[in-house]
């Protein structure tokens, strides 16, 4: 735990050294857990706003002409199960994107003649992704909750 907290601070102070240390020691589990928890939590908290905004965008589009009045009325409603499953699916897709990203990094470095196992490269990608997926997700979630709209831009 102490090592992860040092890595969490280090990713802001000296990202290259922190990612290199994570790759060397193959430490990825805590970083992955943080990313998945943040993704699931932010999705769960912003789900009502997202659902309402999406329904409004659909109602204002040409797609609305193809839907019945009953379907249009149901667009903004959701069940607690849908909210929870949406959070779990978001975490699943975050893990999938990490796997795909690490696969590309692994492939390109292997083509270039680099040594190491996939776990080394996955650890580096997971640690580096704390910045964009965890911190970026938190910032975007706070903006969505503060402005009550999904149409926010972080400029990152």
Helices and strands as residue ranges (DSSP letters): H 2-13, H 15-25, H 29-59, G 62-66, H 69-74, H 80-111, H 118-129, I 130-135, H 136-147
